[in-house]
Amino acid sequence: MHIRCIGQQRGSSAATEKSMTQLGKWFERKFEFAFPVELFPNVIIRLRGTPTRLEELVRNRPREVLIRKLDGKWSAQEHAGHLRDLEPLWLARVEDFLSGAGQLSVADLSNRKTDEANHNAHELGEILRSFRSARNELLNRVSRLDSELFERSLVHPRLKQPMRLVDHLYFVAEHDDHHLARIWELVN
């Protein structure tokens, strides 16, 4: 999968083309949470838009394209299923902020749930509906919180850094975008 760099002319050598598979590895990402808590509405609108953006990416794609695995990695449909698989973790972490836990709930870094779910055997529409429903549950829960809670901070277990509730939600939005970018690569 290649795209031409800005200003590159059609017919330029393949050596000057930039590969779209340069999306970094999620677990290598570093985060700096220096933005003001008042940007919370911007983060929420990103989270609210993810189901629609996901549906747009996979709409009218042939099933064989959606379930195709390259180099033993997840298919586009498995990435979509993974987004759904993580919704309980995101919600549990919101509850961690409310309960005053010592740190955020730990994720299964092996992604066993996604690997065992066999998302390619399911109907895409079922995955999309389930994701939208779970995301709405998260957003409904967050919408009922007092604004001062978004400044509350807990330690992220993998990153080993403090994270405010607004930062957690930004982290979720970044995770969404990471997988949407991967899906885009796989279906184009």
PAMIZA-912210 format. One line per 5 residues: their letters; for each residue x, y negated, z of N, C-alpha, C, O, CB. Coordinates in nm, 3 decimals. Glycine has a CB too. Example, Ala and Ser with C-alpha at 12.3 -4.5 7.8 and 13.67 -1.06 7.14 Angstrom:
# PAMIZA-912210
AS> 1.319,0.569,0.780,1.230,0.450,0.780,1.320,0.330,0.780,1.424,0.332,0.846,1.131,0.447,0.905  1.285,0.225,0.708,1.367,0.106,0.714,1.290,-0.003,0.787,1.341,-0.114,0.804,1.408,0.060,0.572
//
This chain:
# PAMIZA-912210
MHIRC> 0.086,0.117,0.000,0.000,0.000,0.000,0.089,-0.122,0.000,0.168,-0.140,0.093,-0.097,0.000,0.122  0.080,-0.204,-0.099,0.161,-0.324,-0.108,0.075,-0.443,-0.148,-0.025,-0.429,-0.217,0.275,-0.304,-0.209  0.116,-0.560,-0.104,0.058,-0.683,-0.156,0.174,-0.772,-0.195,0.285,-0.759,-0.144,-0.036,-0.754,-0.051  0.146,-0.861,-0.286,0.251,-0.954,-0.324,0.263,-1.063,-0.218,0.163,-1.109,-0.163,0.222,-1.016,-0.463  0.384,-1.102,-0.192,0.408,-1.213,-0.101,0.361,-1.342,-0.168,0.350,-1.348,-0.290,0.559,-1.223,-0.062
IGQQR> 0.332,-1.442,-0.089,0.288,-1.570,-0.143,0.393,-1.621,-0.241,0.512,-1.622,-0.210,0.263,-1.674,-0.030  0.349,-1.661,-0.355,0.438,-1.715,-0.456,0.504,-1.611,-0.545,0.573,-1.646,-0.641,0.542,-1.795,-0.391  0.484,-1.484,-0.514,0.545,-1.379,-0.596,0.466,-1.362,-0.725,0.343,-1.361,-0.723,0.552,-1.244,-0.519  0.534,-1.350,-0.832,0.470,-1.336,-0.961,0.436,-1.190,-0.989,0.508,-1.099,-0.947,0.561,-1.391,-1.071  0.327,-1.168,-1.059,0.289,-1.035,-1.103,0.404,-0.977,-1.184,0.462,-1.047,-1.268,0.157,-1.038,-1.187
GSSAA> 0.437,-0.852,-1.161,0.544,-0.786,-1.234,0.680,-0.798,-1.166,0.779,-0.746,-1.217,0.553,-0.843,-1.372  0.686,-0.866,-1.048,0.812,-0.875,-0.976,0.852,-0.737,-0.928,0.768,-0.646,-0.922,0.801,-0.973,-0.856  0.977,-0.719,-0.896,1.026,-0.587,-0.857,0.962,-0.541,-0.727,0.925,-0.622,-0.642,1.178,-0.588,-0.843  0.950,-0.410,-0.714,0.891,-0.351,-0.593,0.973,-0.386,-0.470,0.919,-0.390,-0.359,0.879,-0.199,-0.609  1.102,-0.410,-0.487,1.187,-0.440,-0.373,1.148,-0.571,-0.306,1.177,-0.592,-0.188,1.332,-0.446,-0.416
TEKSM> 1.083,-0.660,-0.380,1.045,-0.788,-0.321,0.902,-0.786,-0.268,0.856,-0.886,-0.212,1.060,-0.899,-0.422  0.833,-0.675,-0.284,0.697,-0.667,-0.231,0.701,-0.635,-0.083,0.786,-0.560,-0.035,0.616,-0.561,-0.306  0.609,-0.693,-0.012,0.600,-0.673,0.132,0.496,-0.565,0.160,0.382,-0.575,0.116,0.565,-0.805,0.206  0.534,-0.464,0.233,0.443,-0.356,0.265,0.346,-0.401,0.373,0.384,-0.467,0.470,0.520,-0.231,0.311  0.219,-0.364,0.356,0.118,-0.397,0.457,0.127,-0.305,0.578,0.058,-0.328,0.677,-0.021,-0.389,0.397
TQLGK> 0.209,-0.202,0.573,0.217,-0.109,0.686,0.315,-0.159,0.792,0.369,-0.080,0.869,0.259,0.029,0.637  0.338,-0.289,0.796,0.427,-0.345,0.895,0.354,-0.383,1.023,0.410,-0.453,1.107,0.498,-0.465,0.838  0.232,-0.339,1.039,0.159,-0.363,1.162,0.235,-0.297,1.275,0.262,-0.177,1.271,0.012,-0.310,1.153  0.271,-0.375,1.375,0.351,-0.324,1.486,0.278,-0.217,1.567,0.157,-0.199,1.555,0.390,-0.437,1.578  0.354,-0.147,1.647,0.297,-0.046,1.736,0.235,-0.115,1.857,0.294,-0.205,1.917,0.405,0.058,1.781
WFERK> 0.115,-0.072,1.890,0.041,-0.136,1.999,0.121,-0.133,2.129,0.128,-0.234,2.199,-0.094,-0.068,2.019  0.180,-0.022,2.162,0.248,-0.008,2.290,0.378,-0.087,2.297,0.440,-0.096,2.403,0.276,0.136,2.319  0.420,-0.144,2.185,0.539,-0.228,2.185,0.505,-0.376,2.197,0.594,-0.461,2.209,0.621,-0.205,2.060  0.375,-0.408,2.193,0.332,-0.547,2.203,0.363,-0.604,2.340,0.351,-0.535,2.441,0.182,-0.559,2.174  0.402,-0.728,2.343,0.422,-0.804,2.466,0.317,-0.915,2.466,0.278,-0.964,2.360,0.569,-0.863,2.477
FEFAF> 0.274,-0.953,2.583,0.169,-1.054,2.594,0.211,-1.165,2.689,0.272,-1.141,2.793,0.038,-0.991,2.640  0.176,-1.286,2.652,0.191,-1.402,2.738,0.054,-1.465,2.750,-0.008,-1.503,2.651,0.297,-1.504,2.681  0.008,-1.474,2.871,-0.126,-1.527,2.894,-0.115,-1.668,2.951,-0.130,-1.688,3.071,-0.207,-1.434,2.990  -0.090,-1.763,2.865,-0.067,-1.901,2.908,-0.181,-1.994,2.868,-0.172,-2.115,2.892,0.063,-1.951,2.850  -0.285,-1.942,2.809,-0.395,-2.029,2.765,-0.489,-2.059,2.883,-0.495,-1.981,2.978,-0.473,-1.962,2.648
PVELF> -0.562,-2.169,2.875,-0.653,-2.205,2.986,-0.775,-2.114,2.990,-0.823,-2.066,2.887,-0.698,-2.352,2.972  -0.825,-2.092,3.109,-0.940,-2.006,3.129,-1.063,-2.060,3.055,-1.156,-1.985,3.024,-0.971,-1.992,3.278  -1.063,-2.189,3.025,-1.176,-2.251,2.954,-1.192,-2.200,2.812,-1.293,-2.228,2.747,-1.158,-2.401,2.951  -1.094,-2.126,2.762,-1.106,-2.067,2.628,-1.187,-1.937,2.631,-1.198,-1.868,2.530,-0.968,-2.040,2.569  -1.242,-1.905,2.746,-1.323,-1.784,2.761,-1.429,-1.770,2.652,-1.443,-1.660,2.597,-1.389,-1.783,2.896
PNVII> -1.506,-1.875,2.617,-1.608,-1.858,2.512,-1.548,-1.814,2.378,-1.610,-1.738,2.305,-1.684,-1.988,2.493  -1.428,-1.862,2.346,-1.363,-1.822,2.220,-1.331,-1.673,2.221,-1.346,-1.605,2.119,-1.235,-1.904,2.198  -1.286,-1.624,2.334,-1.254,-1.482,2.347,-1.381,-1.399,2.335,-1.382,-1.297,2.266,-1.182,-1.452,2.481  -1.485,-1.442,2.400,-1.612,-1.368,2.397,-1.667,-1.360,2.255,-1.720,-1.257,2.214,-1.716,-1.435,2.490  -1.656,-1.469,2.179,-1.710,-1.465,2.043,-1.630,-1.369,1.957,-1.686,-1.306,1.867,-1.709,-1.606,1.980
RLRGT> -1.499,-1.356,1.981,-1.419,-1.255,1.910,-1.470,-1.115,1.943,-1.490,-1.033,1.854,-1.268,-1.268,1.945  -1.492,-1.089,2.072,-1.539,-0.958,2.115,-1.677,-0.928,2.057,-1.705,-0.816,2.015,-1.543,-0.949,2.267  -1.762,-1.029,2.055,-1.897,-1.011,2.001,-1.894,-0.981,1.851,-1.980,-0.911,1.801,-1.983,-1.136,2.028  -1.795,-1.034,1.781,-1.786,-1.015,1.637,-1.722,-0.886,1.592,-1.732,-0.850,1.475,-1.711,-1.126,1.579  -1.657,-0.815,1.682,-1.586,-0.694,1.640,-1.676,-0.590,1.574,-1.640,-0.539,1.468,-1.517,-0.632,1.759
PTRLE> -1.792,-0.556,1.631,-1.875,-0.455,1.564,-1.912,-0.495,1.420,-1.912,-0.410,1.331,-2.002,-0.432,1.644  -1.942,-0.621,1.398,-1.978,-0.667,1.264,-1.858,-0.660,1.170,-1.871,-0.617,1.056,-2.033,-0.810,1.268  -1.742,-0.702,1.218,-1.622,-0.696,1.135,-1.587,-0.551,1.100,-1.547,-0.522,0.988,-1.503,-0.763,1.206  -1.603,-0.461,1.198,-1.577,-0.319,1.173,-1.673,-0.266,1.067,-1.631,-0.199,0.973,-1.591,-0.239,1.304  -1.800,-0.296,1.081,-1.900,-0.250,0.984,-1.868,-0.302,0.844,-1.882,-0.229,0.746,-2.041,-0.295,1.026
ELVRN> -1.826,-0.426,0.836,-1.790,-0.486,0.707,-1.672,-0.412,0.643,-1.671,-0.388,0.522,-1.757,-0.635,0.724  -1.574,-0.376,0.723,-1.455,-0.307,0.671,-1.487,-0.171,0.611,-1.426,-0.130,0.512,-1.352,-0.291,0.781  -1.581,-0.100,0.672,-1.607,0.038,0.629,-1.730,0.052,0.540,-1.754,0.159,0.485,-1.624,0.125,0.750  -1.806,-0.055,0.525,-1.928,-0.051,0.445,-1.897,-0.008,0.301,-1.803,-0.057,0.239,-1.998,-0.188,0.445  -1.976,0.083,0.251,-1.968,0.131,0.113,-1.836,0.198,0.077,-1.802,0.209,-0.041,-1.991,0.017,0.019
RPREV> -1.762,0.242,0.175,-1.638,0.316,0.148,-1.673,0.464,0.137,-1.755,0.514,0.215,-1.530,0.292,0.260  -1.614,0.534,0.043,-1.640,0.677,0.031,-1.594,0.751,0.157,-1.493,0.717,0.218,-1.570,0.736,-0.093  -1.671,0.851,0.194,-1.638,0.929,0.315,-1.495,0.983,0.309,-1.424,0.983,0.409,-1.737,1.045,0.332  -1.453,1.029,0.189,-1.318,1.086,0.180,-1.210,0.981,0.210,-1.103,1.016,0.259,-1.295,1.145,0.040  -1.238,0.855,0.181,-1.143,0.747,0.215,-1.144,0.724,0.366,-1.039,0.704,0.427,-1.179,0.615,0.138
LIRKL> -1.262,0.725,0.426,-1.275,0.698,0.569,-1.212,0.806,0.656,-1.162,0.776,0.764,-1.420,0.684,0.604  -1.214,0.931,0.612,-1.163,1.040,0.697,-1.024,1.086,0.655,-0.970,1.181,0.713,-1.258,1.157,0.693  -0.966,1.022,0.556,-0.833,1.059,0.509,-0.728,1.026,0.615,-0.723,0.915,0.668,-0.800,0.986,0.375  -0.645,1.124,0.645,-0.536,1.106,0.740,-0.405,1.099,0.662,-0.376,1.184,0.578,-0.532,1.222,0.846  -0.326,0.997,0.690,-0.197,0.981,0.625,-0.087,1.009,0.727,-0.087,0.954,0.837,-0.181,0.839,0.565
DGKWS> 0.006,1.093,0.690,0.121,1.126,0.777,0.078,1.175,0.915,0.147,1.150,1.013,0.211,1.005,0.793  -0.035,1.245,0.922,-0.081,1.300,1.049,-0.136,1.198,1.146,-0.162,1.230,1.262,0.030,1.373,1.114  -0.154,1.075,1.102,-0.205,0.968,1.188,-0.357,0.960,1.174,-0.415,1.021,1.085,-0.140,0.831,1.152  -0.420,0.884,1.263,-0.564,0.871,1.261,-0.615,0.815,1.129,-0.550,0.733,1.064,-0.609,0.783,1.374  -0.732,0.861,1.091,-0.804,0.808,0.975,-0.872,0.677,1.015,-0.875,0.641,1.133,-0.909,0.912,0.921
AQEHA> -0.926,0.608,0.917,-1.002,0.485,0.945,-1.119,0.516,1.039,-1.146,0.440,1.132,-1.054,0.422,0.813  -1.187,0.627,1.016,-1.301,0.663,1.100,-1.256,0.696,1.242,-1.326,0.666,1.338,-1.376,0.783,1.039  -1.140,0.757,1.256,-1.088,0.786,1.390,-1.049,0.657,1.462,-1.067,0.647,1.583,-0.966,0.881,1.380  -0.996,0.560,1.391,-0.969,0.430,1.452,-1.099,0.367,1.501,-1.103,0.311,1.610,-0.898,0.335,1.352  -1.204,0.376,1.422,-1.334,0.323,1.464,-1.383,0.397,1.589,-1.433,0.334,1.683,-1.438,0.336,1.349
GHLRD> -1.369,0.528,1.589,-1.407,0.606,1.706,-1.325,0.570,1.828,-1.377,0.569,1.940,-1.393,0.753,1.677  -1.197,0.541,1.808,-1.110,0.502,1.918,-1.158,0.372,1.982,-1.154,0.357,2.105,-0.965,0.486,1.868  -1.203,0.278,1.900,-1.258,0.155,1.957,-1.374,0.187,2.051,-1.385,0.130,2.159,-1.304,0.059,1.845  -1.458,0.280,2.009,-1.570,0.322,2.094,-1.520,0.393,2.219,-1.573,0.372,2.329,-1.665,0.413,2.017  -1.420,0.477,2.202,-1.368,0.556,2.315,-1.316,0.469,2.428,-1.320,0.510,2.544,-1.258,0.648,2.267
LEPLW> -1.266,0.351,2.398,-1.204,0.267,2.501,-1.302,0.175,2.573,-1.265,0.112,2.672,-1.096,0.186,2.439  -1.423,0.165,2.525,-1.519,0.075,2.590,-1.539,0.105,2.739,-1.547,0.011,2.818,-1.653,0.082,2.519  -1.547,0.233,2.781,-1.560,0.258,2.926,-1.440,0.205,3.006,-1.457,0.160,3.120,-1.575,0.408,2.951  -1.320,0.211,2.950,-1.202,0.157,3.019,-1.214,0.006,3.033,-1.188,-0.048,3.140,-1.073,0.194,2.943  -1.253,-0.062,2.926,-1.265,-0.207,2.934,-1.367,-0.247,3.040,-1.344,-0.341,3.117,-1.305,-0.266,2.797
LARVE> -1.478,-0.176,3.045,-1.582,-0.205,3.145,-1.532,-0.173,3.286,-1.559,-0.249,3.379,-1.710,-0.126,3.114  -1.461,-0.062,3.301,-1.405,-0.026,3.432,-1.309,-0.134,3.481,-1.304,-0.163,3.601,-1.333,0.110,3.426  -1.234,-0.191,3.390,-1.140,-0.297,3.430,-1.213,-0.425,3.471,-1.167,-0.496,3.560,-1.043,-0.327,3.315  -1.325,-0.453,3.409,-1.406,-0.566,3.455,-1.451,-0.539,3.598,-1.445,-0.628,3.683,-1.530,-0.589,3.362  -1.494,-0.419,3.624,-1.537,-0.381,3.759,-1.420,-0.389,3.857,-1.440,-0.423,3.974,-1.597,-0.239,3.760
DFLSG> -1.298,-0.359,3.812,-1.179,-0.372,3.898,-1.165,-0.516,3.947,-1.134,-0.540,4.064,-1.051,-0.329,3.823  -1.188,-0.613,3.857,-1.179,-0.753,3.896,-1.284,-0.786,4.001,-1.259,-0.863,4.093,-1.195,-0.844,3.775  -1.402,-0.728,3.987,-1.511,-0.757,4.080,-1.488,-0.693,4.216,-1.524,-0.751,4.319,-1.642,-0.709,4.022  -1.430,-0.575,4.217,-1.411,-0.503,4.343,-1.283,-0.545,4.416,-1.265,-0.512,4.533,-1.407,-0.354,4.317  -1.196,-0.617,4.348,-1.070,-0.657,4.410,-0.970,-0.543,4.419,-0.890,-0.539,4.512,-1.096,-0.711,4.548
AGQLS> -0.973,-0.452,4.324,-0.879,-0.340,4.321,-0.736,-0.394,4.319,-0.713,-0.510,4.284,-0.905,-0.248,4.197  -0.641,-0.310,4.356,-0.501,-0.351,4.359,-0.442,-0.373,4.222,-0.354,-0.457,4.203,-0.421,-0.249,4.432  -0.490,-0.297,4.126,-0.446,-0.314,3.987,-0.559,-0.266,3.896,-0.657,-0.208,3.942,-0.313,-0.235,3.959  -0.543,-0.292,3.769,-0.644,-0.249,3.672,-0.641,-0.098,3.654,-0.537,-0.035,3.674,-0.623,-0.318,3.536  -0.754,-0.041,3.618,-0.762,0.102,3.591,-0.660,0.142,3.486,-0.632,0.068,3.391,-0.905,0.141,3.545
VADLS> -0.604,0.261,3.505,-0.499,0.311,3.417,-0.562,0.374,3.293,-0.661,0.447,3.302,-0.409,0.414,3.491  -0.503,0.344,3.178,-0.548,0.403,3.051,-0.477,0.535,3.030,-0.367,0.557,3.081,-0.521,0.307,2.932  -0.540,0.623,2.954,-0.475,0.747,2.909,-0.390,0.709,2.788,-0.441,0.696,2.677,-0.580,0.861,2.874  -0.262,0.693,2.811,-0.173,0.646,2.705,-0.151,0.749,2.595,-0.097,0.716,2.489,-0.040,0.609,2.763  -0.194,0.872,2.618,-0.183,0.974,2.513,-0.302,0.969,2.417,-0.301,1.035,2.313,-0.172,1.114,2.575
NRKTD> -0.405,0.893,2.452,-0.527,0.881,2.371,-0.592,1.017,2.346,-0.646,1.043,2.238,-0.495,0.813,2.237  -0.587,1.101,2.444,-0.643,1.236,2.433,-0.791,1.235,2.395,-0.836,1.318,2.316,-0.624,1.311,2.563  -0.866,1.141,2.452,-1.010,1.136,2.424,-1.034,1.120,2.274,-1.121,1.188,2.218,-1.076,1.020,2.501  -0.959,1.032,2.210,-0.976,1.011,2.066,-0.928,1.132,1.988,-0.994,1.174,1.892,-0.901,0.887,2.021  -0.816,1.188,2.027,-0.763,1.304,1.955,-0.858,1.424,1.963,-0.870,1.500,1.867,-0.627,1.343,2.012
EANHN> -0.926,1.440,2.076,-1.016,1.555,2.094,-1.158,1.530,2.046,-1.236,1.624,2.035,-1.019,1.593,2.240  -1.192,1.406,2.016,-1.331,1.372,1.982,-1.374,1.420,1.845,-1.494,1.433,1.819,-1.350,1.224,1.990  -1.279,1.448,1.757,-1.311,1.492,1.621,-1.406,1.393,1.552,-1.510,1.432,1.497,-1.373,1.632,1.624  -1.369,1.267,1.557,-1.453,1.162,1.500,-1.480,1.182,1.350,-1.583,1.138,1.300,-1.388,1.027,1.521  -1.390,1.247,1.280,-1.412,1.269,1.137,-1.529,1.363,1.110,-1.583,1.364,0.999,-1.287,1.325,1.073
AHELG> -1.568,1.442,1.208,-1.680,1.535,1.191,-1.815,1.465,1.216,-1.920,1.522,1.188,-1.665,1.655,1.285  -1.812,1.345,1.270,-1.935,1.273,1.301,-1.975,1.181,1.187,-1.895,1.148,1.100,-1.918,1.192,1.430  -2.099,1.141,1.188,-2.147,1.043,1.091,-2.094,0.906,1.131,-2.097,0.868,1.248,-2.304,1.042,1.084  -2.045,0.833,1.033,-1.991,0.700,1.059,-2.095,0.611,1.125,-2.063,0.538,1.219,-1.943,0.636,0.929  -2.218,0.616,1.079,-2.323,0.533,1.136,-2.341,0.556,1.285,-2.369,0.463,1.360,-2.454,0.557,1.065
EILRS> -2.326,0.680,1.328,-2.337,0.714,1.470,-2.224,0.647,1.550,-2.248,0.593,1.658,-2.333,0.868,1.490  -2.103,0.651,1.497,-1.989,0.587,1.563,-2.010,0.437,1.572,-1.986,0.377,1.677,-1.858,0.618,1.487  -2.055,0.376,1.463,-2.075,0.231,1.461,-2.185,0.189,1.557,-2.170,0.090,1.629,-2.110,0.185,1.320  -2.296,0.262,1.560,-2.405,0.229,1.653,-2.361,0.244,1.798,-2.393,0.160,1.882,-2.527,0.319,1.626  -2.289,0.350,1.826,-2.242,0.374,1.962,-2.144,0.266,2.006,-2.148,0.221,2.121,-2.177,0.512,1.972
FRSAR> -2.055,0.226,1.916,-1.961,0.120,1.949,-2.033,-0.012,1.976,-2.005,-0.080,2.074,-1.858,0.102,1.835  -2.127,-0.047,1.888,-2.201,-0.172,1.906,-2.276,-0.171,2.040,-2.276,-0.272,2.112,-2.301,-0.194,1.790  -2.338,-0.060,2.073,-2.411,-0.049,2.199,-2.318,-0.063,2.319,-2.349,-0.135,2.414,-2.485,0.084,2.205  -2.204,0.005,2.315,-2.109,-0.002,2.427,-2.050,-0.142,2.438,-2.031,-0.192,2.549,-1.997,0.101,2.408  -2.020,-0.205,2.327,-1.965,-0.341,2.331,-2.068,-0.437,2.388,-2.034,-0.527,2.465,-1.920,-0.387,2.189
NELLN> -2.195,-0.420,2.350,-2.300,-0.505,2.405,-2.310,-0.487,2.556,-2.335,-0.584,2.629,-2.435,-0.473,2.339  -2.292,-0.365,2.603,-2.293,-0.340,2.748,-2.182,-0.418,2.817,-2.205,-0.481,2.921,-2.278,-0.188,2.777  -2.062,-0.416,2.760,-1.951,-0.492,2.816,-1.983,-0.642,2.817,-1.963,-0.709,2.919,-1.822,-0.465,2.737  -2.030,-0.693,2.706,-2.059,-0.836,2.697,-2.173,-0.878,2.788,-2.169,-0.987,2.846,-2.091,-0.873,2.553  -2.274,-0.794,2.801,-2.384,-0.825,2.893,-2.335,-0.830,3.037,-2.378,-0.914,3.115,-2.496,-0.721,2.879
RVSRL> -2.244,-0.739,3.071,-2.189,-0.737,3.208,-2.109,-0.864,3.234,-2.124,-0.927,3.339,-2.100,-0.612,3.230  -2.026,-0.902,3.141,-1.941,-1.020,3.157,-2.026,-1.147,3.160,-1.992,-1.242,3.232,-1.838,-1.027,3.043  -2.133,-1.151,3.084,-2.215,-1.273,3.076,-2.285,-1.303,3.208,-2.329,-1.416,3.229,-2.319,-1.259,2.966  -2.296,-1.207,3.296,-2.363,-1.228,3.425,-2.266,-1.270,3.536,-2.308,-1.287,3.651,-2.435,-1.102,3.466  -2.139,-1.286,3.504,-2.039,-1.316,3.606,-2.027,-1.466,3.630,-2.051,-1.547,3.541,-1.903,-1.259,3.566
DSELF> -1.990,-1.501,3.752,-1.962,-1.640,3.785,-1.832,-1.683,3.719,-1.738,-1.604,3.709,-1.955,-1.660,3.938  -1.827,-1.807,3.676,-1.712,-1.856,3.599,-1.580,-1.847,3.676,-1.476,-1.828,3.614,-1.736,-1.998,3.557  -1.582,-1.860,3.808,-1.456,-1.854,3.884,-1.392,-1.715,3.879,-1.272,-1.702,3.904,-1.481,-1.894,4.029  -1.469,-1.612,3.849,-1.413,-1.477,3.840,-1.316,-1.461,3.723,-1.229,-1.373,3.726,-1.525,-1.374,3.827  -1.328,-1.544,3.621,-1.243,-1.531,3.505,-1.098,-1.572,3.533,-1.009,-1.546,3.452,-1.298,-1.613,3.391
ERSLV> -1.076,-1.638,3.648,-0.941,-1.675,3.689,-0.880,-1.570,3.782,-0.760,-1.574,3.809,-0.942,-1.810,3.758  -0.961,-1.477,3.831,-0.910,-1.373,3.921,-0.807,-1.289,3.848,-0.820,-1.262,3.729,-1.026,-1.283,3.974  -0.703,-1.250,3.920,-0.589,-1.183,3.857,-0.561,-1.047,3.921,-0.567,-1.033,4.043,-0.464,-1.271,3.865  -0.530,-0.948,3.838,-0.484,-0.815,3.881,-0.366,-0.775,3.794,-0.346,-0.831,3.686,-0.600,-0.710,3.872  -0.290,-0.678,3.840,-0.174,-0.631,3.764,-0.219,-0.527,3.661,-0.294,-0.434,3.694,-0.066,-0.572,3.858
HPRLK> -0.173,-0.544,3.538,-0.197,-0.445,3.433,-0.098,-0.331,3.455,0.022,-0.356,3.464,-0.182,-0.508,3.288  -0.144,-0.206,3.463,-0.056,-0.095,3.499,0.056,-0.064,3.400,0.164,-0.024,3.443,-0.137,0.027,3.517  0.034,-0.081,3.273,0.140,-0.052,3.175,0.230,-0.173,3.153,0.352,-0.159,3.147,0.080,-0.008,3.042  0.170,-0.290,3.142,0.247,-0.411,3.116,0.323,-0.460,3.239,0.420,-0.535,3.228,0.156,-0.519,3.065  0.277,-0.418,3.357,0.339,-0.459,3.485,0.343,-0.611,3.499,0.444,-0.668,3.541,0.481,-0.401,3.496
QPMRL> 0.233,-0.674,3.461,0.225,-0.818,3.475,0.084,-0.855,3.517,-0.011,-0.783,3.487,0.263,-0.888,3.343  0.070,-0.969,3.587,-0.064,-1.011,3.626,-0.147,-1.049,3.504,-0.095,-1.098,3.403,-0.057,-1.129,3.724  -0.275,-1.025,3.517,-0.368,-1.051,3.407,-0.497,-1.104,3.470,-0.555,-1.039,3.557,-0.394,-0.922,3.320  -0.540,-1.221,3.425,-0.669,-1.272,3.470,-0.780,-1.197,3.395,-0.753,-1.130,3.295,-0.680,-1.428,3.445  -0.901,-1.208,3.444,-1.012,-1.145,3.373,-1.021,-1.198,3.230,-1.045,-1.121,3.138,-1.145,-1.169,3.448
VDHLY> -1.003,-1.327,3.210,-1.007,-1.382,3.075,-0.894,-1.323,2.991,-0.910,-1.301,2.871,-0.997,-1.538,3.078  -0.778,-1.296,3.053,-0.666,-1.234,2.982,-0.700,-1.091,2.942,-0.665,-1.046,2.833,-0.539,-1.237,3.068  -0.767,-1.020,3.032,-0.809,-0.883,3.001,-0.898,-0.883,2.877,-0.881,-0.799,2.788,-0.884,-0.819,3.122  -0.992,-0.975,2.873,-1.083,-0.979,2.758,-1.008,-1.018,2.631,-1.040,-0.968,2.523,-1.197,-1.078,2.785  -0.911,-1.107,2.642,-0.825,-1.140,2.528,-0.747,-1.017,2.483,-0.734,-0.993,2.363,-0.727,-1.256,2.564
FVAEH> -0.696,-0.940,2.577,-0.624,-0.816,2.549,-0.713,-0.720,2.469,-0.669,-0.658,2.373,-0.576,-0.749,2.680  -0.839,-0.709,2.510,-0.935,-0.624,2.439,-0.954,-0.675,2.296,-0.956,-0.596,2.202,-1.072,-0.620,2.514  -0.968,-0.805,2.280,-0.986,-0.864,2.146,-0.864,-0.838,2.059,-0.877,-0.809,1.941,-1.013,-1.016,2.155  -0.745,-0.847,2.116,-0.623,-0.819,2.042,-0.616,-0.671,2.002,-0.575,-0.637,1.892,-0.499,-0.857,2.125  -0.659,-0.584,2.095,-0.663,-0.440,2.065,-0.761,-0.412,1.952,-0.732,-0.334,1.861,-0.703,-0.359,2.191
DDHHL> -0.878,-0.477,1.957,-0.975,-0.464,1.848,-0.910,-0.500,1.716,-0.917,-0.425,1.619,-1.098,-0.553,1.874  -0.847,-0.618,1.712,-0.788,-0.667,1.588,-0.676,-0.577,1.537,-0.659,-0.560,1.417,-0.736,-0.808,1.606  -0.601,-0.520,1.629,-0.495,-0.426,1.591,-0.555,-0.309,1.512,-0.505,-0.272,1.406,-0.419,-0.373,1.717  -0.663,-0.252,1.564,-0.724,-0.137,1.498,-0.802,-0.177,1.373,-0.807,-0.100,1.277,-0.817,-0.064,1.594  -0.861,-0.294,1.372,-0.928,-0.341,1.250,-0.826,-0.360,1.138,-0.853,-0.328,1.023,-1.004,-0.473,1.277
ARIWE> -0.710,-0.412,1.172,-0.604,-0.429,1.071,-0.559,-0.293,1.017,-0.533,-0.279,0.898,-0.483,-0.506,1.130  -0.548,-0.195,1.104,-0.509,-0.061,1.060,-0.617,-0.002,0.970,-0.585,0.059,0.868,-0.483,0.031,1.182  -0.742,-0.019,1.007,-0.853,0.030,0.924,-0.847,-0.036,0.787,-0.862,0.031,0.685,-0.989,0.004,0.991  -0.826,-0.166,0.784,-0.817,-0.239,0.658,-0.708,-0.178,0.569,-0.728,-0.158,0.450,-0.789,-0.389,0.683  -0.593,-0.149,0.628,-0.485,-0.085,0.551,-0.529,0.048,0.493,-0.501,0.079,0.377,-0.361,-0.065,0.640
LVN> -0.599,0.127,0.573,-0.636,0.262,0.533,-0.745,0.266,0.425,-0.749,0.359,0.345,-0.682,0.338,0.653  -0.832,0.168,0.424,-0.942,0.173,0.328,-0.914,0.093,0.201,-0.994,0.097,0.107,-1.069,0.121,0.392  -0.804,0.023,0.195,-0.773,-0.057,0.076,-0.658,0.005,0.000,-0.617,-0.048,-0.103,-0.739,-0.201,0.115
//
